[in-house]
Amino acid sequence: MDYTPEVLRNKGVPVKLAKIRKAEDDWTPIYSSDGELETEELHVRFTHNIIADIEETWDGLADWQEAMESKPVSTLRRTLSLIFMEPVDKIGGMLIEGRLPEYSNAIGTAWALANGVDPTVASRMLEAAEIQVDSQIETLNQELLTALGDAEEKKEKPSTPGKKRSPSGAKQTKDTKTSGKQAPPKS
């Protein structure tokens, strides 16, 4: 994506969203004949009108920021709904699985730009964040592959219990003569 200072300054922070269509009771993604998800690029930008709508929706900017921490996905979806002027459920259908960190970064960067951060600094910040997200995804994939390999290995080597079962109850140890045995009756 183009994170150049000019794009950030004039259009906003680019995000990739799925193209969708209305099904009977929900929004469904559109796939090409190759089975690839069709996407579109939109730009996240905070105008004064959108900031005012956020203040009204969350009873102030502090409550919005608190909601971003306590309910990050629903707040992100509703925020993008205000920015793109689309219904919340439609925006939810447009969000591409696995890209929540990118959407959060876009909102954070757009907010920083609205508060006067230099687009050159924001550009560098986005590029660094993109590298970090890619690294986190790669690490998670490697951990899952390792776990999957371990699970497959355990399937191939089933545990083999002994042929003879141990008797139930207390066991005598080599250090004691009465452990696991009944005490003799008192006279």
Phi, psi and omega per residue, in radians:
M1 nan 2.718 -3.091
D2 -1.555 1.822 3.115
Y3 -1.823 0.467 -3.136
T4 -1.134 2.638 3.140
P5 -0.961 -0.606 -3.124
E6 -1.126 -0.750 3.131
V7 -1.154 -0.805 -3.136
L8 -1.058 -0.733 -3.119
R9 -1.187 -0.742 -2.989
N10 -1.660 -0.574 -3.087
K11 -1.945 -0.658 -3.038
G12 2.072 -2.954 -3.079
V13 -1.550 2.119 -3.110
P14 -1.275 2.426 3.018
V15 -2.339 2.621 3.109
K16 -1.749 2.210 3.122
L17 -2.190 2.670 3.134
A18 -1.301 2.487 2.943
K19 -1.374 2.406 -3.056
I20 -2.355 2.897 3.015
R21 -2.387 2.711 -3.118
K22 -1.385 2.095 3.028
A23 -1.624 -2.950 -3.086
E24 -0.958 -0.880 -3.079
D25 -2.311 0.233 3.119
D26 -2.812 2.963 3.086
W27 -1.569 2.352 3.130
T28 -2.139 2.515 3.131
P29 -1.214 2.684 3.110
I30 -1.795 2.308 3.124
Y31 -2.013 2.570 3.104
S32 -1.315 3.048 3.113
S33 -1.123 -0.354 3.093
D34 -1.453 -0.098 -3.092
G35 1.530 0.134 3.118
E36 -1.483 2.457 3.079
L37 -1.166 2.243 3.075
E38 -1.440 2.333 -3.077
T39 -2.244 2.905 3.024
E40 -2.429 2.692 3.130
E41 -1.818 2.165 3.053
L42 -2.097 2.911 -3.068
H43 -2.109 2.236 3.116
V44 -1.519 2.130 -3.127
R45 -2.594 2.360 3.116
F46 -1.698 1.909 3.011
T47 -1.616 2.998 3.105
H48 -1.098 -0.632 3.113
N49 -1.130 -0.718 3.139
I50 -1.190 -0.723 3.097
I51 -1.070 -0.723 3.090
A52 -1.105 -0.691 3.096
D53 -1.125 -0.647 3.089
I54 -1.118 -0.770 3.115
E55 -1.019 -0.737 -3.136
E56 -1.214 -0.740 -3.084
T57 -1.174 -0.696 -3.071
W58 -1.922 0.270 -3.132
D59 0.980 0.661 3.072
G60 2.159 2.760 -3.102
L61 -1.198 -0.581 3.129
A62 -1.112 -0.721 3.114
D63 -1.174 -0.620 3.083
W64 -1.104 -0.802 -3.138
Q65 -1.138 -0.640 3.078
E66 -1.155 -0.693 3.108
A67 -1.146 -0.604 3.094
M68 -1.093 -0.501 3.116
E69 -1.485 -0.734 -3.047
S70 -1.487 -0.540 3.117
K71 -2.351 1.197 -2.971
P72 -1.084 -0.694 -3.053
V73 -1.308 -0.811 -3.132
S74 -1.183 -0.616 3.111
T75 -1.221 -0.713 3.086
L76 -1.049 -0.816 -3.130
R77 -1.073 -0.786 -3.136
R78 -1.187 -0.659 3.104
T79 -1.099 -0.819 3.104
L80 -1.109 -0.563 3.074
S81 -1.078 -0.727 3.096
L82 -1.176 -0.733 -3.094
I83 -1.155 -0.790 -3.066
F84 -1.614 -0.001 3.122
M85 0.929 0.865 3.111
E86 -2.246 2.721 3.095
P87 -1.064 2.605 -3.091
V88 -1.008 -0.769 -3.099
D89 -1.183 -0.530 3.082
K90 -1.197 -0.781 3.096
I91 -1.055 -0.727 3.096
G92 -1.006 -0.665 3.091
G93 -1.234 -0.455 -3.118
M94 -1.435 -0.359 -3.131
L95 -1.177 2.245 -3.101
I96 -1.527 2.302 3.131
E97 -0.972 2.424 3.090
G98 1.474 0.023 -3.091
R99 -1.962 0.226 -3.131
L100 -0.977 -0.713 3.106
P101 -1.054 -0.651 3.127
E102 -1.145 -0.710 3.128
Y103 -1.158 -0.704 3.100
S104 -1.110 -0.747 3.102
N105 -1.076 -0.701 -3.141
A106 -1.103 -0.764 3.125
I107 -1.127 -0.791 3.139
G108 -1.074 -0.734 -3.134
T109 -1.220 -0.732 3.107
A110 -1.075 -0.660 3.107
W111 -1.149 -0.729 3.114
A112 -1.092 -0.741 3.108
L113 -1.084 -0.704 3.129
A114 -1.135 -0.410 -3.139
N115 -1.743 0.283 2.972
G116 1.710 0.107 3.103
V117 -1.168 2.414 3.135
D118 -1.089 2.254 3.133
P119 -1.011 -0.477 3.085
T120 -1.166 -0.757 3.093
V121 -1.145 -0.757 3.135
A122 -1.090 -0.655 3.115
S123 -1.061 -0.830 3.116
R124 -1.106 -0.696 -3.141
M125 -1.082 -0.763 3.129
L126 -1.129 -0.730 3.122
E127 -1.102 -0.724 3.103
A128 -1.149 -0.718 3.131
A129 -1.126 -0.670 3.124
E130 -1.112 -0.709 3.095
I131 -1.120 -0.741 -3.137
Q132 -1.125 -0.763 3.124
V133 -1.093 -0.786 3.107
D134 -1.033 -0.718 3.134
S135 -1.131 -0.747 3.123
Q136 -1.101 -0.728 3.137
I137 -1.137 -0.753 3.121
E138 -1.086 -0.767 3.120
T139 -1.080 -0.786 3.123
L140 -1.079 -0.761 3.103
N141 -1.064 -0.737 3.126
Q142 -1.117 -0.723 3.118
E143 -1.124 -0.711 3.114
L144 -1.160 -0.701 3.095
L145 -1.110 -0.703 3.096
T146 -1.101 -0.796 3.125
A147 -1.106 -0.712 3.110
L148 -1.110 -0.747 3.100
G149 -1.083 -0.731 3.099
D150 -1.099 -0.716 3.130
A151 -1.150 -0.716 3.115
E152 -1.131 -0.690 3.136
E153 -1.114 -0.698 3.120
K154 -1.162 -0.599 3.089
K155 -1.121 -0.688 -3.102
E156 -1.274 -0.482 3.138
K157 -2.003 1.434 -3.141
P158 -1.183 2.633 3.125
S159 -1.229 2.500 -3.114
T160 -2.044 1.832 3.123
P161 -1.240 2.765 3.108
G162 -1.075 2.895 -3.104
K163 -1.371 -0.513 -3.069
K164 -2.015 2.260 3.130
R165 -1.354 2.579 3.081
S166 -1.344 2.554 3.087
P167 -1.200 2.580 3.136
S168 -1.349 2.852 3.082
G169 1.793 -3.064 -3.108
A170 -1.220 2.587 -3.107
K171 -1.943 2.530 3.085
Q172 -1.409 2.384 3.076
T173 -1.764 2.881 -3.113
K174 -1.240 -0.331 -3.076
D175 -1.481 -0.335 -3.093
T176 -2.178 2.698 3.121
K177 -1.716 -0.284 -3.075
T178 -1.933 -0.119 -3.101
S179 -1.064 2.186 3.117
G180 1.468 -0.012 3.127
K181 -1.991 2.711 3.089
Q182 -1.302 2.477 3.113
A183 -1.244 2.546 3.113
P184 -1.149 2.601 -3.138
P185 -1.093 2.529 3.119
K186 -1.374 2.502 3.128
S187 -1.705 nan nan
